[in-house]
Amino acid sequence: MNSEMSIHNSDGGEVSDEEEVFIDQEDIIREYEIDEEVLPDQDDDDMEAAGNPVAEEVQDPGISPIYQFERHTDEVYTVACSPTDPLLVATGGKDERAYLWKIGNPDSVIELQGHTETVTSVAFSHDGQLLASAGFDGLVKVWDVVSGTLKFTLEGSGEGFEWVKWHPRGHFLIAGSEDSSIYMWNADRGDFSNSFSGHGGVVTCGGFTPDGKILCSGSDDGTMRVWNPRSAESIHRVEGHNYHQDSLTCMALTADSTVAVTGAVDGSVHVVNLSSGQVRSSLVGHTNSVECAAISYVSGSAYAATGGMDQKLIIWELQRSSARCICEHEEGVTCVAWLGQTQYVASGCIDGKVRIWDGLSGNCERTFAGDGKVQSLAISADGAKIVSVSDDGLVRVFGI
């Protein structure tokens, strides 16, 4: 046998270097699969010399969700996890629907019907027995969690509600309205209790302090107010040259009920003493709208996390009023949630990803994959799962 082989074209002539080579199907004797990992590496310089550009580093697409809820037909705006059942989740969105469902159980879905506009906020009571849903239709609906049945439909002035929150120890709930007021009801009886009036714009954020003794609210008018829940009296009005000069967007309260951290469209973040109503300090670092804020305690020290459209998540040491670390994102940060009272914090981003950060070092510990803008985050009762909702209509559950 001749030790040299020649390749010939279909005419029988020998193939030159420039000609294409065609192999007929009948010429194939056997096919072998080749494991590319066992092939020797080709030097990058050799690749470029051969006219093949060196491939750019592929960005980690992130860890896939362990479960997806796909019943919504439009953007999903709000999510809440039950404080007592680690599998129970509530979501609401632009499709005018709220759902009560269990992770991993597609047969457990209860559709909460009755809203006629976007569902803007859902929240579980402290004991997990009741669920509240609020919407731009100016209604707050209270649902029995076990049966999924409607208990009460609560009304304000008819203007839309931006958010709804529960008292930390009882079945009272409050909602911030587009009509510049906050409304409070007794959810056991379905009775109206109080309204809190004084803001000059939409009430964009607010809630009870953890001890339940006072109520705080922030508004498009650039002010924060501290209220007496029983008398509806405005205890403090926080404003001025050393406070926000634009619409408030978010608020977080310390566990000892003494301090509020507020963020605004102008990129400012301020720390307010709730007993005096005075601005304690300003946290300078964001350069665009601050969209979210949350507080955690690590080894007895309070840390605040704020996220903004400047693509930054900033971790602040509240006692020193200084930045501990800055966590850079690909796009704007829309929502944030601490993983319990730990040093780890989750962020939701316009790029569709959810990331877990070490709040002490600023390192990104894990990235979870997704599409569409992440609009809200919640942590399951057992701390083992993150639930995110996006403008692509999907709800994603990630294992921590």
N, C-alpha and C positions, 0 to 999 in steps of 0.2 A: 504494500500500500504506500502511495506517495505520502510523504510526511507533510507536504504543503497542501493546503486547501484553497480553492478559488471559489468565489461566489459569482454566479452567473445570473444574467437577467432572463426575462421570459423568452428572449430570442435565442438564448444559448450562448450569447457572447459574455465575455468577462466584464464585470461591473467596474466602472471607474469610481474614484473617490467621490465624485460629484453626483453620481446617479443614485436615485432612490432604490432601495431593495424591497422586493415584494416576496413574501413567503406564502405559498398556497396552503390552505387548510390541510390538504392531504400530505403535505411535506412534514407536518408536525408529528413526531413520534411519541413524545410524552411531555406533559407540562409539569413544572415544579414550582411550588411557592417558595419564595425566598424571604427569610426573616431579615429585614433591613438592619436590625439591631446588631447582627453578627457580622455585617459587612465592615471592612476597615474604613475609618473616617477619611474623607478627602479633604485635603488642606484647603482653607478658604481662598488662598491665593491661587491655587490650581483651578478652583471653581470660577473665579473671576477671569482668569486667563482663558478659560474655555468659553467665555461669553455668557456664563450663568451668574447672575447677581446673587450675592450672599443674602439669604432670607433674613428679614428683620426678626427680632425677638418677638414671639407671639405673646400677647398679653393674656394673663390668666382669666378665662371667662367666668370663673367663680364656681362655687359649689352649688349643685342643683337642689331645688326644693325637695323635701320629702313628701309633700302633699300640696295639691292645688285645688282651690275652690273656684268653680267656673260658672256659677249660676247668674252672676251679674251680667247685664247686657250693655253696660256703659261704664264710665269711669267710676272707680271705687274711691271714696273720700275718707272713710272713717272705719276704724277697727278697735275692738275692745276684747280682752280676754277675761273670762270669769276669774274672780279672785279665789274661788273654791274648787272649781273643776278644771284641771289642767288641759282638758280636751275641748272645752266649750268656748266658742268664739261668736262674736256678733259683728256684722259688717253692714255698711250702708253706702249708698252712692247716688249718682246722677240719674239712674234708672227709676228713681222714686221708690226703691225697695230697700228694706232691711231684712237680713237673714240671721237666724240663730242656728248654728250648726256645730258638729263635732269633727275634730281632726281625724281623718282616716275612716270616717263613717258616712258615705254618701247617702245613706238611707235615713239619716237623722235630721235632715234639713227642714227647718220651719220657716216659711216665708211670712214676714211680718207686714201685712198689707194695710193700706189706709192713707199713707202719705200721698200727696198730689204734686209735690215738688221734690227737688233734690234732698236726700237725707244727708245732713251735714255732720251729725254727731251721734254716736251711740255710747252708752256707759252703763256698767253694772253697779248695783248698789253694793255697799261694803260687805254684806253677807251673801252676795250672789243670788239672792232670791228674786230680785226685780231687775229689769232692763229698761232703760229709757232711750227713746230715739227722738231726735229733733230734726226739723227740716225748714227749708225756705218757705214752706206753706204756712208757717206761723203756728205749727202744732208741735206739742211734745206728747208722745204716746208712752204709756207705762205698761209693760208686759210682764206677765207671770212667767218666770224662766222655766219652771218645771213643765207646765202645760203649753207654753207658747201662746196663751190667750191674752187678749187685750183687757187690761183692767180699767184704765182711764185714758181719755184724751183731754189734754190740758191746753188752754189757750192763753195768749197774751193779748196784744193789741191787734194781732193779725199780720204784723210784719214778720219777716223771716227770722229764724233763730240761727245763730252762728255756732253755738256750743251748748252742751248740757253737762252738768256735774252734780254728783251726789254729796250729801253731808257725809263725813267720814265715819259717823257712828249711828246715824238714823236714816229714816226713809223720807227725808226732805231733799228736794232737788232744786237746782237753780239753772236758768238758761239766759244767755246773753243775746240780746235782740238787735236787729237793724234799726229799731226805733229809739236807740240810745239808752234803753233801760235794761235792768235785770229783773227777772220774775222768779218767785219762789213758791213752791207748792208742797203740801203734805201728800205724799204718794200713797199712804195707807188709806186715806179717805178721799183722795182726789180733790182736795180743797185748795183754793188759792190762799196763800199766806201773806205775801208782801210783794211790793215792787220797789225797786231802788232806782230813783231818777236823779239826774244831775249831769250826766255826761252830755257832751255836745256832738257826739257822733256814734257810729256803730260800736257796740261793745264787742271787741274782738277776742278778748281772753279774760279768764277769771277763774275763781273757785273759792271754796272754803279753805281756811288754814287747817292743817292736820289735827289741831285740837278742836276744831269746829266752832270756835268762839267768835271769829270774825270772818268777813267775806271781803275778797279783793277783786277788783276789776280793772281792765285796761281798755282804752278806746282809741278810735280814729282821731279823736280830738287831741291826742298827745298827752293825755293825763291818766294817772292811776288814782283810784279811789279805794279807801278802806271804809267798810260799812259795819254797823251793828245789825246782825241778822234779825234780832227780835224787834227793834224799833224802826229799822230801815233808815236810821240816821247815818249821814255821811260823817265819819269820824275824822278822816284826813283826805285832803285833795293834794296830790303830789304833782307839781308842775314847776315851770320856771326855767331860767337860763341854764341851770345845772342839771336839767332833766331832759327828756326826749323833746325834740323839736319836730317830730313827725308821728305818724300813726303807730301805736303800739301793736305788735304782732304776736307776742308770746309772753308767758309768765311762768315762773317756777317758785315754789315756796319751800323754805327749809322745814325739816321735820320738827323743830322746836317752835314753829309758828312765829318766829321773830323777824324774819327777813324775807323779802321778795326780790327776785332777779327778773328784770324786764328787758325785752328787746324791741327794737323798732325798725321801721322802714329805712331810716337814715343811717343804719349801721351801728347805732349806739346801744350800749348795754349798761344798765345802772342797777345798783344795789340799794334797796330802800329798807330802812328800819321801820317796821310796822307799828311799833308802839308810839314813836314820835312823828312818823310821817316824813322824816327827813331822808334825803339822799345821802347814804353813807359813803358811797364811792362810785366811780365810773370805771368800767372795764373797757379799755381802749385796745382795739385790735382788728375788728371787722371793718371792711371798707364798702360793704353793700348791705342790703336788707337782711336783718337777722330774723330767721324764720322759726326757730325752735329753741327751747331751753329746758333743761332738766337738772336736778340736783341729786347727788349721792353722798354718802359718808364712807370714808376709807380711814380706818384706824382712828376714828373719832374726829377727823377733819372733814369739813364740808367742801365739796367740789361741785362746781357748776359746769355744765356742758352747753355751749351755744353753737348753733349751726346757721350758716348764711349763704346768700347768693354769691358771695365772694369765693365760694368753693372751699371754705374753711370750717372745720369743727375745732373750736378752741376750748380747752379744758382750763378752768380757772380755780385757783386756790382762794376761796372766799375770805379767809381770815387775813390773808396778805393782799387781797385784791390784785393779784398778779396772774399772768398766764403761766400755767404749768407746761403745756405743750400745745402745738398747733398741728392738726391732722389735715393734710391736704387731700382734696378730692379732685376728680376729673371735671365735675360740674357742680352746680349749686347743691347745698345740703338743705333738705326740706323737713326732716324730722329726726328726733333723737330719743333714745330710751336707755337708761342705765339697766344693767342686768342685776336687778335687786340692789342691795347696798354693797356693791363690789366696786372694784376699780375698772371694770370693763363696761364699755358703753357701745351701743349700736347706733349707726347712722343710716338714714335713708337718703338717696341721692337722685337727682334728675336723670343720671345715666342709667337708672334702673337697678343699681346694685345696692345691697345692704352690706355694710362692713362692721366688723367688731374691732374696737380699738382698746389697747391698754391705756387707760386714762392717766397713768403715772409716767409711762415712758413715751407715749405717742405712737407706739408701733401698731401697725395694722395686723391683727392676729388672724383674721379670716375674712374672706370675701364671698358673698353669696350672689349667684347669678339671677338676673331678671331683665325684663324689658319694660319700657314705659317709665314715666316718672313715679317714683315712690312717694306716696302722699301721706302715709301714716304707718306707725309701727306699734306693736304691742308685744309684751312678753307673757308667756303662759304662767299659770299659777305655780308650777313646779320649777320654773326658771330654765326649762330644758328646750324651749322652742321660741323662735321669733316668728311673728306673723306680720307680713307686709302687704299693703294694698297699693295698687298702681292705677294710672290712668288708662292702661290697656284692658281694664275690666277684670283682671285676675287677682286672686288672693293667694299668696305663696306662704308656705310654712317651711321654715328651715330648722334643722336640728342643730343645737348649739354644741 
